Amino acid sequence: MSPDLRWFLWVARAEGVSLLLLFGLAMPLKYGAGIPELVQPIGMAHGALFMVYLIALWHTGRVERWGALRYLLGFVASLLPFGTFIFERRLG
């Protein structure tokens, strides 16, 4: 496994965890319990990790010579809970 692909997999995991924390912890606390304090820091972390994920997706795709479909699947995976984990499994 190339170092670029290994880096991408770690970024994908971090982005996936941040999305799950946002959707599974911060937002239910905000809308279910009236505790909005976690949405802002987790949302900002997720936003930053999402941008890093997109850069890593582009870079790794170029190095590994991915086709357009794999790029598209990687992008769609970043929008869905557990999506990056499923995409990661298909790569490794």
N, C-alpha and C positions, 0 to 999 in steps of 0.2 A: 504494500500500500504506500502510495506516494505521501510525502509530508504535506503537500497541498490538500490531498483528500482527507488525511487525518485531521488537519486543521479545520477543514469544512465540517467534518462530522462533529467535532467538539462545539463549533459555533452553532450548528443545527440543534444539538442537544440543549445548549444554553437558551437558544431562542424558543425552543419548544417548551422548556420548563417555565420560562417567563410568561408565555402565553397561557399555560395552564394555571399559573399563579394568579394572573390577571382575571381570567374567566372563572376559575374555580375557587378563589379565595377573596380577592379584593372586591370584585363586583358583587358577589353574593352578600358580603358584609355591608357594602354600601346600600344596596337596594333591599336586602332582607332584614338587616339589623340596624340600619341607619348609621353605620360607622364608615364614613367615606375616607378616612385618613390614609388607607393603604393604596387607594387607586392612583394617586399622583406619583408616589415613588416607584411603584411597580409598573405603572404605565410608562413612565419615563425610561426605566430600565428596559422594558420590553421594546419601546420605540428605538432605542439605541441598538439593542441586539438585533432587531429586525433590519436595520440599515446595514449592520455588519454582516448579517446573514446574506443580504442581497449582494453585497460586495464579494463575499466569499463564494457565493453561488456563481457569480459571473467569472471570477478569477479561476476557480476550480474547473468550471466548465470549459474555459479556454485551454487550460493546461491539459485536462483529460480528454479534450476534443469531443465534448458532448454535442449531441444534435439538439435541434430546436425543441423537440418534444420533451427531452429530459430537463431542459431549462424551464419549460412551461410547468412540468410536473413539480419541479423544485419550488417554483414560485407559488403555485396553488397550495402545495403542502404547507408553506409558511403561513397561510391564512386559516388553516383548519386545526382545531385542537388535535393533538397526537399526529398531525400530518408530517411534521419533520422527522418524527421517529419512524414512521412507516417509510418515508422516502429514504431515510438513512439505511434501513434494512435492505431496501432494494439495491442500494449502491454497494453494500459490503457483503 
